[in-house]
Amino acid sequence: MANPAHETLLRQGVSEWNDWRVQNASVTPDLTGIRMAAAKLDGVDLSHTLLRASTLIRSSLKGVDLSHADLREAQLHEVDLSDANLHRDDLADASLAGAKLRRARLDSANLSRVQITVADFREADFTCAQLVGADLRESLGIRANFEGPT
């Protein structure tokens, strides 16, 4: 369950959250199981954040920093993660159905058993990502980079 103070702060807005992150750099935010729909979180710093089993539906997360985040079992349906940094994320068993991942950085991420169906990951970087059991059906991945072990 999410830390109520962390959830409240995120819901106040991106600038408040990012300012708090700068002032509390040693804190690992806990947003486990958070539920949000149609949220506008462009540019938010969610690096090193616990987001396991969270639900973010039809939300805008353009340019977000999610590096090193725990997104296992998350439901990120129709989320716009264009230009997002998901470097070394753990997205095992997550669902990104209908997501936009244009130019997203997913290098070295754990994408085991992830569902990225009917998604747009044009020019995304999956270098050295773990894709064992991943479902990428009906997705658009023109110029996506899948180099390295998968």
MDTraj code that builds the backbone (N, CA, C; nanometers):
import mdtraj as md
import numpy as np

residues = "MET ALA ASN PRO ALA HIS GLU THR LEU LEU ARG GLN GLY VAL SER GLU TRP ASN ASP TRP ARG VAL GLN ASN ALA SER VAL THR PRO ASP LEU THR GLY ILE ARG MET ALA ALA ALA LYS LEU ASP GLY VAL ASP LEU SER HIS THR LEU LEU ARG ALA SER THR LEU ILE ARG SER SER LEU LYS GLY VAL ASP LEU SER HIS ALA ASP LEU ARG GLU ALA GLN LEU HIS GLU VAL ASP LEU SER ASP ALA ASN LEU HIS ARG ASP ASP LEU ALA ASP ALA SER LEU ALA GLY ALA LYS LEU ARG ARG ALA ARG LEU ASP SER ALA ASN LEU SER ARG VAL GLN ILE THR VAL ALA ASP PHE ARG GLU ALA ASP PHE THR CYS ALA GLN LEU VAL GLY ALA ASP LEU ARG GLU SER LEU GLY ILE ARG ALA ASN PHE GLU GLY PRO THR".split()
xyz = np.array([
    [0.0838, -0.1179, 0.0000],
    [0.0000, 0.0000, 0.0000],
    [0.0887, 0.1249, 0.0000],
    [0.0459, 0.2239, -0.0766],
    [0.1226, 0.3477, -0.0902],
    [0.1305, 0.4236, 0.0416],
    [0.2404, 0.4944, 0.0584],
    [0.2527, 0.5862, 0.1709],
    [0.1543, 0.7003, 0.1442],
    [0.0561, 0.7221, 0.2321],
    [-0.0455, 0.8252, 0.2064],
    [0.0133, 0.9648, 0.1843],
    [0.1188, 0.9985, 0.2549],
    [0.1810, 1.1308, 0.2370],
    [0.2429, 1.1428, 0.0984],
    [0.3048, 1.0354, 0.0496],
    [0.3645, 1.0375, -0.0839],
    [0.2559, 1.0495, -0.1904],
    [0.1481, 0.9750, -0.1740],
    [0.0381, 0.9810, -0.2714],
    [-0.0240, 1.1203, -0.2752],
    [-0.0486, 1.1783, -0.1606],
    [-0.1069, 1.3130, -0.1536],
    [-0.0169, 1.4149, -0.2219],
    [0.1119, 1.4054, -0.1972],
    [0.2074, 1.4980, -0.2568],
    [0.2092, 1.4856, -0.4093],
    [0.2080, 1.3637, -0.4614],
    [0.2069, 1.3443, -0.6064],
    [0.0804, 1.4032, -0.6673],
    [-0.0312, 1.3863, -0.6015],
    [-0.1586, 1.4380, -0.6535],
    [-0.1638, 1.5912, -0.6508],
    [-0.0768, 1.6565, -0.5740],
    [-0.0718, 1.8028, -0.5694],
    [-0.0108, 1.8616, -0.6963],
    [0.0727, 1.7841, -0.7644],
    [0.1276, 1.8319, -0.8905],
    [0.2747, 1.8005, -0.9079],
    [0.3180, 1.8110, -1.0325],
    [0.4546, 1.7741, -1.0702],
    [0.5579, 1.8642, -1.0032],
    [0.5385, 1.9949, -1.0027],
    [0.6419, 2.0832, -0.9465],
    [0.6567, 2.0624, -0.7958],
    [0.5461, 2.0430, -0.7253],
    [0.5535, 2.0165, -0.5812],
    [0.6275, 1.8858, -0.5547],
    [0.5919, 1.7831, -0.6337],
    [0.6566, 1.6531, -0.6176],
    [0.8059, 1.6625, -0.6471],
    [0.8415, 1.7222, -0.7601],
    [0.9827, 1.7304, -0.7977],
    [1.0630, 1.8128, -0.6978],
    [1.0060, 1.9191, -0.6448],
    [1.0751, 1.9984, -0.5415],
    [1.0992, 1.9126, -0.4173],
    [0.9977, 1.8369, -0.3779],
    [1.0112, 1.7483, -0.2621],
    [1.1193, 1.6433, -0.2862],
    [1.1258, 1.5893, -0.4081],
    [1.2284, 1.4892, -0.4406],
    [1.3684, 1.5470, -0.4256],
    [1.3882, 1.6707, -0.4681],
    [1.5192, 1.7353, -0.4558],
    [1.5558, 1.7513, -0.3087],
    [1.4605, 1.7924, -0.2282],
    [1.4846, 1.8160, -0.0854],
    [1.4938, 1.6872, -0.0044],
    [1.4464, 1.5763, -0.0588],
    [1.4427, 1.4475, 0.0123],
    [1.5037, 1.3378, -0.0734],
    [1.6213, 1.3643, -0.1267],
    [1.6850, 1.2736, -0.2217],
    [1.7115, 1.1343, -0.1654],
    [1.7251, 1.1213, -0.0350],
    [1.7553, 0.9899, 0.0238],
    [1.6300, 0.9058, 0.0501],
    [1.5110, 0.9626, 0.0288],
    [1.3850, 0.8913, 0.0539],
    [1.3454, 0.8108, -0.0693],
    [1.3055, 0.6852, -0.0483],
    [1.2505, 0.6033, -0.1556],
    [1.0986, 0.6180, -0.1513],
    [1.0413, 0.6898, -0.2477],
    [0.8965, 0.7091, -0.2462],
    [0.8224, 0.5764, -0.2627],
    [0.7159, 0.5606, -0.1862],
    [0.6349, 0.4389, -0.1924],
    [0.4960, 0.4735, -0.2438],
    [0.4715, 0.4401, -0.3699],
    [0.3414, 0.4594, -0.4324],
    [0.2826, 0.3238, -0.4724],
    [0.3165, 0.2215, -0.3987],
    [0.2696, 0.0857, -0.4262],
    [0.1171, 0.0825, -0.4319],
    [0.0643, 0.0297, -0.5409],
    [-0.0796, 0.0120, -0.5546],
    [-0.1591, 0.1383, -0.5819],
    [-0.0926, 0.2496, -0.6097],
    [-0.1641, 0.3755, -0.6368],
    [-0.2526, 0.3590, -0.7602],
    [-0.3662, 0.4275, -0.7608],
    [-0.4588, 0.4240, -0.8740],
    [-0.4852, 0.5676, -0.9195],
    [-0.4548, 0.5914, -1.0480],
    [-0.4782, 0.7232, -1.1063],
    [-0.5265, 0.7053, -1.2492],
    [-0.6161, 0.7922, -1.2914],
    [-0.6634, 0.7912, -1.4299],
    [-0.6560, 0.9323, -1.4851],
    [-0.6155, 0.9421, -1.6108],
    [-0.6069, 1.0699, -1.6820],
    [-0.5214, 1.1719, -1.6077],
    [-0.4183, 1.1270, -1.5389],
    [-0.3276, 1.2169, -1.4660],
    [-0.2317, 1.2842, -1.5635],
    [-0.1963, 1.4082, -1.5366],
    [-0.0984, 1.4837, -1.6154],
    [0.0290, 1.4913, -1.5331],
    [0.1228, 1.4008, -1.5599],
    [0.2455, 1.3916, -1.4812],
    [0.3702, 1.4089, -1.5677],
    [0.3596, 1.4833, -1.6760],
    [0.4734, 1.5042, -1.7657],
    [0.5919, 1.5610, -1.6880],
    [0.7098, 1.4984, -1.7062],
    [0.8329, 1.5467, -1.6454],
    [0.8514, 1.5160, -1.4988],
    [0.7659, 1.4348, -1.4405],
    [0.7765, 1.4029, -1.2980],
    [0.8966, 1.3108, -1.2724],
    [0.9592, 1.3260, -1.1577],
    [1.0723, 1.2420, -1.1175],
    [1.0214, 1.1267, -1.0309],
    [1.0067, 1.0109, -1.0919],
    [0.9652, 0.8900, -1.0206],
    [1.0789, 0.7882, -1.0177],
    [1.2007, 0.8352, -1.0324],
    [1.3153, 0.7440, -1.0280],
    [1.3239, 0.6794, -0.8899],
    [1.3633, 0.5542, -0.8878],
    [1.3802, 0.4780, -0.7632],
    [1.2514, 0.4724, -0.6799],
    [1.1370, 0.4800, -0.7448],
    [1.0089, 0.4803, -0.6743],
    [0.9465, 0.3412, -0.6762],
    [0.8809, 0.3060, -0.5660],
    [0.8070, 0.1804, -0.5572],
    [0.6675, 0.2036, -0.6137],
    [0.6382, 0.1416, -0.7270],
    [0.5096, 0.1553, -0.7937],
    [0.4487, 0.0183, -0.8244],
    [0.4887, -0.0802, -0.7503],
    [0.4414, -0.2162, -0.7762],
    [0.2887, -0.2215, -0.7677],
    [0.2295, -0.2919, -0.8636],
    [0.0846, -0.3126, -0.8703],
    [0.0068, -0.1818, -0.8778],
    [0.0689, -0.0761, -0.9282],
    [-0.0001, 0.0515, -0.9452],
    [-0.0838, 0.0479, -1.0730],
    [-0.1809, 0.1365, -1.0816],
    [-0.2673, 0.1474, -1.1985],
    [-0.2694, 0.2927, -1.2431],
    [-0.2174, 0.3162, -1.3621],
    [-0.2181, 0.4499, -1.4221],
    [-0.2813, 0.4347, -1.5603],
    [-0.4044, 0.4750, -1.5737],
    [-0.4799, 0.4562, -1.6970],
    [-0.4929, 0.5894, -1.7703],
    [-0.4675, 0.5874, -1.9026],
    [-0.4827, 0.7049, -1.9890],
    [-0.4139, 0.8290, -1.9315],
    [-0.2997, 0.8115, -1.8708],
    [-0.2266, 0.9229, -1.8100],
    [-0.1124, 0.9678, -1.8999],
    [-0.0719, 1.0917, -1.8846],
    [0.0384, 1.1483, -1.9608],
    [0.1625, 1.1531, -1.8721],
    [0.2644, 1.0793, -1.9134],
    [0.3910, 1.0728, -1.8405],
    [0.5071, 1.1021, -1.9362],
    [0.4884, 1.1976, -2.0239],
    [0.5911, 1.2316, -2.1220],
    [0.7153, 1.2837, -2.0513],
    [0.8314, 1.2316, -2.0909],
    [0.9579, 1.2785, -2.0376],
    [0.9801, 1.2464, -1.8912],
    [0.9019, 1.1580, -1.8355],
    [0.9139, 1.1221, -1.6935],
    [1.0425, 1.0436, -1.6686],
    [1.0998, 1.0589, -1.5505],
    [1.2144, 0.9785, -1.5090],
    [1.1632, 0.8677, -1.4173],
    [1.1595, 0.7470, -1.4711],
    [1.1191, 0.6280, -1.3960],
    [1.2362, 0.5318, -1.3805],
    [1.3579, 0.5802, -1.3995],
    [1.4739, 0.4917, -1.3927],
    [1.4811, 0.4226, -1.2565],
    [1.5148, 0.2966, -1.2597],
    [1.5323, 0.2134, -1.1402],
    [1.4036, 0.1978, -1.0582],
    [1.2885, 0.2205, -1.1190],
    [1.1609, 0.2084, -1.0472],
    [1.1138, 0.0631, -1.0446],
    [1.0338, 0.0302, -0.9445],
    [0.9718, -0.1019, -0.9327],
    [0.8285, -0.0908, -0.9817],
    [0.8052, -0.1376, -1.1031],
    [0.6740, -0.1342, -1.1654],
    [0.6200, -0.2758, -1.1896],
    [0.6665, -0.3704, -1.1125],
    [0.6165, -0.5071, -1.1308],
    [0.4646, -0.5098, -1.1132],
    [0.3998, -0.5802, -1.2036],
    [0.2548, -0.6018, -1.2005],
    [0.1734, -0.4731, -1.2183],
    [0.2355, -0.3656, -1.2627],
    [0.1640, -0.2392, -1.2835],
    [0.0741, -0.2481, -1.4065],
    [-0.0331, -0.1719, -1.4048],
    [-0.1259, -0.1613, -1.5170],
    [-0.1131, -0.0190, -1.5727],
    [-0.0450, -0.0075, -1.6859],
    [-0.0188, 0.1229, -1.7467],
    [-0.0878, 0.1281, -1.8829],
    [-0.2173, 0.1160, -1.8839],
    [-0.2945, 0.1085, -2.0077],
    [-0.3137, 0.2464, -2.0689],
    [-0.2822, 0.2548, -2.2000],
    [-0.2987, 0.3774, -2.2769],
    [-0.2249, 0.4968, -2.2157],
    [-0.1120, 0.4690, -2.1521],
    [-0.0290, 0.5737, -2.0910],
    [0.0691, 0.6263, -2.1953],
    [0.0916, 0.7566, -2.1962],
    [0.1895, 0.8162, -2.2872],
    [0.3214, 0.8321, -2.2133],
    [0.4158, 0.7448, -2.2468],
    [0.5499, 0.7465, -2.1891],
    [0.6536, 0.7887, -2.2937],
    [0.6124, 0.8712, -2.3887],
    [0.7052, 0.9187, -2.4910],
    [0.8210, 0.9923, -2.4248],
    [0.9418, 0.9628, -2.4709],
    [1.0649, 1.0258, -2.4214],
    [1.0922, 0.9981, -2.2734],
    [1.0286, 0.8975, -2.2168],
    [1.0476, 0.8632, -2.0755],
    [1.1750, 0.7816, -2.0551],
    [1.2308, 0.7926, -1.9353],
    [1.3485, 0.7159, -1.8969],
    [1.3038, 0.6025, -1.8047],
    [1.3072, 0.4802, -1.8572],
    [1.2730, 0.3615, -1.7795],
    [1.3959, 0.2706, -1.7666],
    [1.5122, 0.3304, -1.7657],
    [1.6393, 0.2587, -1.7556],
    [1.6414, 0.1732, -1.6278],
    [1.6718, 0.0457, -1.6451],
    [1.6842, -0.0511, -1.5350],
    [1.5573, -0.0672, -1.4514],
    [1.4423, -0.0375, -1.5107],
    [1.3158, -0.0602, -1.4404],
    [1.2865, -0.2082, -1.4285],
    [1.2066, -0.2433, -1.3292],
    [1.1541, -0.3788, -1.3183],
    [1.0069, -0.3720, -1.3540],
    [0.9748, -0.4150, -1.4757],
    [0.8387, -0.4149, -1.5266],
    [0.7857, -0.5566, -1.5437],
    [0.8422, -0.6533, -1.4731],
    [0.7985, -0.7927, -1.4862],
    [0.6492, -0.8030, -1.4580],
    [0.5802, -0.8729, -1.5459],
    [0.4367, -0.9006, -1.5326],
    [0.3498, -0.7755, -1.5402],
    [0.4034, -0.6654, -1.5907],
    [0.3254, -0.5421, -1.6065],
    [0.2490, -0.5457, -1.7387],
    [0.1528, -0.4568, -1.7526],
    [0.0767, -0.4430, -1.8765],
    [0.0838, -0.2987, -1.9235],
    [0.1312, -0.2814, -2.0465],
    [0.1379, -0.1495, -2.1081],
    [0.0536, -0.1494, -2.2354],
    [-0.0625, -0.2110, -2.2296],
    [-0.1502, -0.2214, -2.3459],
    [-0.1877, -0.0820, -2.3954],
    [-0.1667, -0.0600, -2.5241],
    [-0.2018, 0.0676, -2.5843],
    [-0.1120, 0.1835, -2.5464],
    [0.0005, 0.1563, -2.4839],
    [0.0907, 0.2626, -2.4379],
    [0.1678, 0.3248, -2.5540],
    [0.2059, 0.4502, -2.5358],
    [0.2962, 0.5186, -2.6281],
    [0.4321, 0.5230, -2.5602],
    [0.5307, 0.4610, -2.6240],
    [0.6666, 0.4558, -2.5707],
    [0.7649, 0.5121, -2.6736],
    [0.7221, 0.6094, -2.7500],
    [0.8073, 0.6659, -2.8547],
    [0.9336, 0.7251, -2.7936],
    [1.0469, 0.6798, -2.8447],
    [1.1793, 0.7266, -2.8017],
    [1.2063, 0.7009, -2.6537],
    [1.1301, 0.6138, -2.5924],
    [1.1512, 0.5820, -2.4508],
    [1.2787, 0.5012, -2.4329],
    [1.3407, 0.5204, -2.3202],
    [1.4642, 0.4495, -2.2853],
    [1.4285, 0.3346, -2.1899],
    [1.4351, 0.2113, -2.2418],
    [1.4048, 0.0926, -2.1633],
    [1.5272, 0.0015, -2.1551],
    [1.6446, 0.0587, -2.1730],
    [1.7666, -0.0209, -2.1737],
    [1.7897, -0.0858, -2.0368],
    [1.8307, -0.2099, -2.0417],
    [1.8601, -0.2905, -1.9223],
    [1.7393, -0.3082, -1.8306],
    [1.6187, -0.2876, -1.8814],
    [1.4974, -0.3060, -1.8013],
    [1.4576, -0.4529, -1.7979],
    [1.3926, -0.4936, -1.6905],
    [1.3358, -0.6277, -1.6811],
    [1.1934, -0.6208, -1.7342],
    [1.1734, -0.6738, -1.8543],
    [1.0435, -0.6748, -1.9189],
    [0.9909, -0.8180, -1.9306],
    [1.0298, -0.9025, -1.8394],
    [0.9864, -1.0419, -1.8424],
    [0.8345, -1.0499, -1.8285],
    [0.7745, -1.1191, -1.9213],
    [0.6300, -1.1443, -1.9228],
    [0.5455, -1.0172, -1.9305],
    [0.6054, -0.9060, -1.9727],
    [0.5314, -0.7805, -1.9867],
    [0.4414, -0.7889, -2.1095],
    [0.3286, -0.7225, -2.1037],
    [0.2384, -0.7114, -2.2182],
    [0.2464, -0.5692, -2.2718],
    [0.3085, -0.5570, -2.3892],
    [0.3165, -0.4267, -2.4565],
    [0.2399, -0.4413, -2.5870],
    [0.1136, -0.4764, -2.5769],
    [0.0316, -0.5036, -2.6939],
    [-0.0351, -0.3765, -2.7440],
    [-0.0528, -0.3717, -2.8765],
    [-0.1149, -0.2584, -2.9432],
    [-0.0509, -0.1274, -2.8955],
    [0.0793, -0.1283, -2.8846],
    [0.1550, -0.0137, -2.8340],
    [0.2378, 0.0488, -2.9454],
    [0.2867, 0.1663, -2.9217],
    [0.3719, 0.2380, -3.0158],
    [0.5059, 0.2627, -2.9478],
    [0.6073, 0.1837, -2.9873],
    [0.7400, 0.2048, -2.9301],
    [0.8419, 0.2366, -3.0387],
    [0.8008, 0.3240, -3.1311],
    [0.8924, 0.3685, -3.2360],
    [1.0129, 0.4383, -3.1745],
    [1.1318, 0.3991, -3.2233],
    [1.2603, 0.4567, -3.1824],
    [1.2912, 0.4372, -3.0334],
    [1.2238, 0.3444, -2.9684],
    [1.2524, 0.3148, -2.8273],
    [1.3820, 0.2350, -2.8167],
    [1.4478, 0.2474, -2.7044],
    [1.5745, 0.1783, -2.6801],
    [1.5523, 0.0636, -2.5811],
    [1.5602, -0.0593, -2.6329],
    [1.5458, -0.1799, -2.5518],
    [1.6808, -0.2506, -2.5357],
    [1.7919, -0.1782, -2.5521],
    [1.9250, -0.2376, -2.5450],
    [1.9415, -0.3153, -2.4154],
    [1.9782, -0.4416, -2.4274],
    [2.0050, -0.5309, -2.3139],
    [1.8844, -0.5511, -2.2213],
    [1.7644, -0.5211, -2.2686],
    [1.6439, -0.5445, -2.1874],
    [1.6135, -0.6940, -2.1839],
    [1.5590, -0.7397, -2.0731],
    [1.5164, -0.8789, -2.0589],
    [1.3725, -0.8878, -2.1081],
    [1.3524, -0.9616, -2.2173],
    [1.2214, -0.9693, -2.2808],
    [1.1658, -1.1116, -2.2812],
    [1.2097, -1.1965, -2.1917],
    [1.1649, -1.3359, -2.1884],
    [1.0151, -1.3396, -2.1596],
    [0.9408, -1.3977, -2.2507],
    [0.7972, -1.4117, -2.2340],
    [0.7183, -1.2846, -2.2585],
    [0.7827, -1.1799, -2.3107],
    [0.7129, -1.0535, -2.3372],
    [0.6188, -1.0692, -2.4565],
    [0.5069, -1.0012, -2.4516],
    [0.4072, -1.0038, -2.5574],
    [0.4041, -0.8667, -2.6234],
    [0.4534, -0.8600, -2.7473],
    [0.4610, -0.7340, -2.8212],
    [0.3663, -0.7336, -2.9412],
    [0.2657, -0.8190, -2.9395],
    [0.1752, -0.8321, -3.0541],
    [0.1056, -0.7010, -3.0884],
    [0.0904, -0.6819, -3.2202],
    [0.0174, -0.5685, -3.2758],
    [0.0751, -0.4337, -3.2342],
    [0.2037, -0.4308, -3.2039],
    [0.2702, -0.3063, -3.1653],
    [0.3536, -0.2529, -3.2797],
    [0.3781, -0.1253, -3.2781],
    [0.4552, -0.0575, -3.3806],
    [0.5917, -0.0219, -3.3230],
    [0.6975, -0.0838, -3.3785],
    [0.8306, -0.0619, -3.3248],
    [0.9328, -0.0218, -3.4288],
    [0.8957, 0.0647, -3.5199],
    [0.9872, 0.1092, -3.6250],
    [1.1083, 0.1774, -3.5623],
    [1.2263, 0.1356, -3.6052],
    [1.3556, 0.1876, -3.5598],
    [1.3794, 0.1702, -3.4092],
    [1.3093, 0.0782, -3.3462],
    [1.3379, 0.0462, -3.2054],
    [1.4677, -0.0322, -3.2007],
    [1.5437, -0.0149, -3.0949],
    [1.6730, -0.0808, -3.0792],
    [1.6581, -0.1968, -2.9811],
    [1.6838, -0.3181, -3.0309],
    [1.6759, -0.4387, -2.9484],
    [1.8124, -0.5063, -2.9391],
    [1.9215, -0.4327, -2.9473],
    [2.0542, -0.4924, -2.9420],
    [2.0850, -0.5462, -2.8041],
    [2.1767, -0.6421, -2.8016],
    [2.2208, -0.6985, -2.6742],
    [2.1359, -0.8175, -2.6340],
    [2.1727, -0.8835, -2.5239],
    [2.0995, -1.0015, -2.4801],
    [1.9562, -0.9669, -2.4403],
    [1.8646, -1.0576, -2.4769],
    [1.7244, -1.0369, -2.4396],
    [1.6712, -1.1545, -2.3618],
])
top = md.Topology()
chain = top.add_chain()
for i, resn in enumerate(residues, 1):
    res = top.add_residue(resn, chain, resSeq=i)
    for name in ("N", "CA", "C"):
        top.add_atom(name, md.element.get_by_symbol(name[0]), res)
traj = md.Trajectory(xyz[None], top)
